[in-house]
Amino acid sequence: MAISSTINKVAINIADLDRHYYQDHELTVAQHPSETDFRFMVRLIAFMANASEQLCFTKGLSTQDEPELWQKSLTGEIELWIDMGQLDEKKIAKACGRARQVIIYTYHERKAKIWWEQWQNRFQRFDNLKVFHINAPNVESMLKRSMRLQCTIQDGEMYLSDEHENHAITLDRLVLNYQFR
């Protein structure tokens, strides 16, 4: 018998001072049985960092041809493709060919460092690609089936809080010849 996904209800108040975006979002987000709590929270962080009325979660882990998040125009064109982890060059090339902008978020520092050192020079050919590393230690402690989160983004820093915890999260943009700390 297959294990089903966990359904999480997430209410987020976003105050993004860098982009002048201030909005409440009521989300219903599935957590795949193989997805860790940390990865789930990183997906939420990626949503908050790029939030808009049109940005939505896809089927994610269960579908190879879709990213974790995307934003489509009214005509169905993919404006923004957001994916997670250390993707291979073939998947990144496909994403860059299909979307106006592609953002990849890495989140395991050791794995990301090795991946970045191996692939960074090959990624320079993609003009519409940005890669960020999310530093969010212990953020998985916030995960509950029903969450109310406050997200403030200012000067490239994200502050995430609920009724019990506060976390400072950084999103480090990786550029050619970037050296991890």
PLY file of the C-alpha trace (Angstrom):
ply
format ascii 1.0
element vertex 181
property float x
property float y
property float z
element edge 180
property int vertex1
property int vertex2
end_header
0.00 0.00 0.00
1.43 3.37 -1.02
1.95 6.09 1.55
0.00 9.21 0.67
1.22 12.79 0.78
0.72 14.95 3.87
-1.43 17.99 3.23
-0.30 21.18 4.97
-2.29 24.40 5.30
-0.04 27.45 5.33
-1.08 31.05 5.92
1.77 33.44 5.10
1.95 37.19 5.52
4.76 38.43 3.26
6.35 41.85 3.58
9.08 42.00 0.92
10.61 45.44 1.34
13.14 44.79 -1.43
10.46 44.21 -4.10
7.71 46.29 -2.45
5.46 43.23 -2.31
3.03 43.00 0.62
0.51 40.21 0.51
-1.22 37.42 2.44
-1.23 33.93 0.93
-3.40 30.97 1.96
-1.73 27.84 0.62
-2.52 24.15 0.62
0.76 22.35 -0.03
1.35 18.62 -0.31
4.44 17.06 1.24
5.52 13.98 -0.71
6.15 10.92 1.52
9.84 10.92 0.52
10.27 14.67 1.15
12.02 15.67 4.37
10.59 18.37 6.63
13.64 20.54 5.86
13.11 20.29 2.09
9.42 21.11 2.48
10.27 24.28 4.41
12.91 25.20 1.80
10.18 24.97 -0.87
8.10 27.41 1.17
11.11 29.72 1.47
11.53 29.64 -2.32
7.85 30.55 -2.67
8.17 33.45 -0.23
11.33 34.78 -1.92
9.50 34.98 -5.28
5.90 35.37 -4.20
3.33 36.75 -6.58
-0.35 36.17 -7.25
0.51 33.92 -10.21
3.27 31.82 -8.59
2.07 28.31 -7.77
3.32 24.93 -6.65
3.34 22.13 -9.22
3.21 18.37 -8.73
6.93 18.65 -7.92
8.70 15.43 -6.95
6.12 13.25 -8.67
6.60 14.85 -12.12
9.82 15.02 -14.14
8.69 17.68 -16.63
7.66 20.29 -14.08
9.61 22.40 -11.59
8.71 22.79 -7.91
7.10 26.19 -8.59
6.22 28.15 -11.65
4.56 31.29 -12.82
2.75 31.32 -16.13
1.45 34.19 -18.20
-2.20 34.42 -19.23
-1.23 32.84 -22.56
0.38 29.83 -20.83
4.00 30.82 -21.33
6.29 29.98 -18.42
7.59 33.24 -17.01
9.39 31.79 -13.98
10.63 28.23 -13.37
11.85 27.47 -9.83
13.51 24.18 -8.97
15.38 22.74 -6.00
18.60 20.83 -5.44
21.52 19.85 -7.60
20.02 19.41 -11.05
21.84 17.96 -14.01
22.78 20.14 -16.97
20.20 18.50 -19.24
17.28 19.43 -16.94
18.60 22.98 -16.52
19.02 23.40 -20.28
15.45 22.21 -20.82
14.13 24.62 -18.17
16.09 27.55 -19.63
14.68 26.75 -23.06
11.09 26.66 -21.79
11.00 29.59 -19.34
11.81 33.28 -19.45
13.63 33.04 -16.09
14.92 29.99 -14.19
15.94 29.97 -10.53
17.59 26.98 -8.86
17.79 26.84 -5.06
20.32 24.56 -3.40
20.02 23.77 0.29
22.52 21.07 1.39
25.78 22.98 1.67
28.26 20.12 1.20
26.39 18.59 -1.74
25.75 22.02 -3.26
29.42 22.97 -3.01
30.56 19.88 -4.91
27.79 20.30 -7.50
28.56 24.00 -8.01
32.30 23.42 -8.42
31.59 20.74 -11.03
29.00 22.63 -13.09
29.35 26.40 -12.60
31.41 27.06 -15.75
28.91 25.18 -17.92
26.02 27.25 -16.55
27.44 30.55 -17.84
25.83 29.88 -21.23
22.34 30.29 -19.72
21.49 34.00 -19.63
18.15 33.39 -17.89
19.51 31.24 -15.02
20.09 32.27 -11.41
21.32 29.93 -8.69
20.95 30.58 -4.96
21.95 28.66 -1.87
19.46 28.77 1.01
20.95 28.88 4.50
18.09 28.05 6.88
19.42 26.03 9.82
16.76 24.26 11.89
13.86 25.84 9.96
12.16 22.44 9.81
11.27 22.88 13.50
8.53 25.30 12.35
6.68 22.69 10.29
3.16 21.88 11.40
0.12 20.62 9.48
-1.42 24.05 9.93
0.95 27.04 10.02
0.68 30.81 10.29
3.94 32.42 9.20
5.19 35.98 8.99
7.89 36.57 6.38
9.85 39.81 6.14
12.46 40.30 3.44
14.83 43.26 3.64
18.27 43.87 2.15
18.42 40.31 0.85
17.74 38.75 4.26
14.60 36.80 5.11
13.12 36.72 8.60
10.58 33.98 9.16
8.53 33.67 12.32
5.51 31.96 13.81
4.01 32.22 17.29
6.99 30.35 18.84
10.09 30.78 16.69
12.10 33.28 14.65
14.61 32.35 11.97
17.04 34.48 9.97
17.48 32.97 6.51
19.98 33.97 3.87
19.74 33.38 0.14
23.26 33.52 -1.27
23.39 34.09 -5.02
25.96 31.82 -6.62
27.95 33.39 -9.42
30.82 32.08 -11.47
33.85 31.26 -9.33
31.76 31.65 -6.13
33.46 30.09 -3.14
31.30 28.63 -0.38
32.11 29.91 3.12
0 1
1 2
2 3
3 4
4 5
5 6
6 7
7 8
8 9
9 10
10 11
11 12
12 13
13 14
14 15
15 16
16 17
17 18
18 19
19 20
20 21
21 22
22 23
23 24
24 25
25 26
26 27
27 28
28 29
29 30
30 31
31 32
32 33
33 34
34 35
35 36
36 37
37 38
38 39
39 40
40 41
41 42
42 43
43 44
44 45
45 46
46 47
47 48
48 49
49 50
50 51
51 52
52 53
53 54
54 55
55 56
56 57
57 58
58 59
59 60
60 61
61 62
62 63
63 64
64 65
65 66
66 67
67 68
68 69
69 70
70 71
71 72
72 73
73 74
74 75
75 76
76 77
77 78
78 79
79 80
80 81
81 82
82 83
83 84
84 85
85 86
86 87
87 88
88 89
89 90
90 91
91 92
92 93
93 94
94 95
95 96
96 97
97 98
98 99
99 100
100 101
101 102
102 103
103 104
104 105
105 106
106 107
107 108
108 109
109 110
110 111
111 112
112 113
113 114
114 115
115 116
116 117
117 118
118 119
119 120
120 121
121 122
122 123
123 124
124 125
125 126
126 127
127 128
128 129
129 130
130 131
131 132
132 133
133 134
134 135
135 136
136 137
137 138
138 139
139 140
140 141
141 142
142 143
143 144
144 145
145 146
146 147
147 148
148 149
149 150
150 151
151 152
152 153
153 154
154 155
155 156
156 157
157 158
158 159
159 160
160 161
161 162
162 163
163 164
164 165
165 166
166 167
167 168
168 169
169 170
170 171
171 172
172 173
173 174
174 175
175 176
176 177
177 178
178 179
179 180
